[in-house]
Every structure is written in structure tokens, then in C-alpha cells.
Amino acid sequence: MTLARAFEHQAISCRRLGSPFMGQLFEALIRCWPYESRLGDYFGRFDGDIGPAGASLPLRIAGGLHALVLTGKSTELKSVYPPTSASDADLQSTVSEALRQHEGFLLDWVQSPPQTNEVRRSAALLPAAAVLRQHTDLPVWLSELGASGGLNLMWDHYALDLPGARLGAQQPALTLKPDWEGPLPPLALPTVLDRAGVDLNPLDPTDANDLLRLTAYLWPDQPERLELTKAAATVAKAPVSRGDAIDWLEHRLKQAPEHHVHVIQHTVAWQYFPTEAQRRGKALIEAAGAQATANRPLAWLAMESDGDTKGALGAALTLRLWPGDVTLNLGRVDFHGRWVKWSGVV
């Protein structure tokens, strides 16, 4: 795939996910990309998949440009970013100048792949956890794979507004308001007594530089995502280890205590694990499940793509429980948590 085609595909994807500005930005980048520059040379040396399932080059540069806006390093760029509605010509010329003027900053920024921690995915984790409580009243020992900054490890500190009801903390750090379709879920959460996660490149939301990286990859015309992320950062206290997710999981499974339900969760992360890692991880979880007891149950909570490449159908939300090896198909969720289609299965 050429870089221009990657920009084009990313523009289409962003528009489908409710960000017309990002679509406009990527179209501007198609027209003004500086191929004959250090930045252009760096991007030109990438092999393989440069789209969102691989190196994510379009999102890397978009994050760097947004970081220039958020830090105030480019007042010119800020003047054509939301909430301003700039013309295509003004956006293109300003972005072109930013690529030239801030090339050093952008070259440094794009060395790392994009990293977000979409806290709105907790809109799926909260009702799924309430379903879990219907099956066991034991406290939760929580493990997250691909946890990024650990914001979704804190779902019990959030609240979920539902049609005529509310689920979550009494004094939440933030309240999620997805478009909800389907019956109400159970309205009581389990108690989380221990939580931890793992990521290849964990970020600390309490660190200003790490928080900048988390927020810069949010889309500028979706300010509610920025506010939710900042609110979640105020209660972020879950440790996230740096390392291979499956190696960490193998160790974590051995540590799971009695009289707790061990919940393994991941949201739009499993699909990025190598095939062999997926195979090994599934085998480890199923082996642990075979050893689960009523005093040491296991739950596998996943919000992941099941083949819907265009995103219109979102991610499948499943909860697999042991002992008994029961799989509950709880519904479908927008990849950014904008809507939940709840099946009512408990």
C-alpha cells in the first residue's frame, strides 16, 4: 500500500467513526506530503503494512500534528484546528508549513506507534462486569492485556448512563453516555480488590508527557474524548507492566488467589497479537479454566473485532466463564464506545 492510499483509507475510516475533520486532514496530507524531506524519507523506508493494522503511519503523523496544537508549539496550526472550520486550502497550506517548520519534533514523535486508551470502551466493560456478578459474588482480581495507560482497568470508578437507569460508582470520575440499544443489564457491580495490566509500551496517565501522547491520538473534533481521558487520568492508579502480554499472562494466571474471580479483559487488543501469541494465550486461558473451581473461578472478557473490517458492526462483546466453560454473547459495541447493542443475555 502506498502512503497516499494509506492516507485515503484512514480518511474514510475516520469519517465512518464520526470525525469529518480527520478525513479532511488526511486528504490535505495526500496533497501536501513532503516526500523529498527527512520526514518523507523516514516514512518511505517502511516496509509491509503501513495502515492501521500495521505501522499506522497516517495516525502517527496526525498524532504529532495534534500534539503541536495541544502543547501550543504551533499557534498557526491551532488556528485551523477544531473548533475552527478551516477551508481545505487553508488547512493544506498550514499543515504543509507545520510539516516543514516542526520536522524535528515530528520525526521524534513518529518513532513510536500510535497509542490510545479509549476510556469509552468501559461502556461495555461495566455492564459485562454486572453480568459477571450474577454468576459469582466473589471479588474481582483483574488483569488486562494491551492495557496502554490502564484507564479501562478503572471501570468501577466510572458510571454508565442507561435509559432510565444508572450503573457504576456513586461518585464517578466520569460518566459514559453511549447510545444504548436493548434491555437493561444488571445494575450492580462486583468489587475489584486487585488490578494490573501489561503493554508493550505502557503509558503513565499521571505523567504529563505520557498524557500528551494519550490525548494527541484522540481526534480534535471529538473534544468529549479528550475530557473523558483527562477525567480518567485523575483516578488512574492501576500498575501496567512493560512486557509481552502472553508471558505476563502466564505468570499472572499462576498468581490468581482463591476466593476471587480472576477476570482477564482486553478491548481491541487481541487482534493485534501475533497469531502464535493468540494461540498460546488461548491455550493458557483454557488450561486455567479447566482447573477453575467455585472458589477460584475464571472469566475471559473480550471486546474484539470478529471480522467486521469496516467497523459498521463494531466489536463483539463476549464473556467466557469457568468452571463450566460457558460463553455469553453480550452484544456488540462501537470500537470507540459510542454505542452499545446489548443482547440481554445474563
Salt bridges, closest charged atoms under 4 A:
GLU8 OE1 - ARG5 NE 3.45
GLU27 OE2 - ARG15 NH1 2.68
ASP41 OD2 - ARG45 NE 3.11
GLU97 OE2 - ARG100 NH2 2.31
GLU103 OE1 - ARG38 NE 3.21
GLU118 OE2 - ARG120 NE 3.20
GLU118 OE1 - ARG225 NH2 2.64
ASP156 OD1 - ARG195 NH1 2.57
ASP161 OD1 - ARG166 NH1 2.81
ASP194 OD1 - ARG252 NH2 2.71
GLU224 OE2 - ARG120 NH1 3.69
ASP247 OD1 - ARG280 NH1 2.86
GLU250 OE1 - ARG280 NH2 2.81
GLU276 OE2 - ARG279 NH2 2.43
GLU286 OE2 - LYS282 NZ 2.86
GLU286 OE2 - ARG320 NH2 3.02
GLU304 OE2 - HIS266 ND1 2.78
ASP306 OD1 - ARG332 NH2 2.78
ASP325 OD1 - ARG320 NE 2.74
ASP334 OD2 - ARG338 NE 2.97
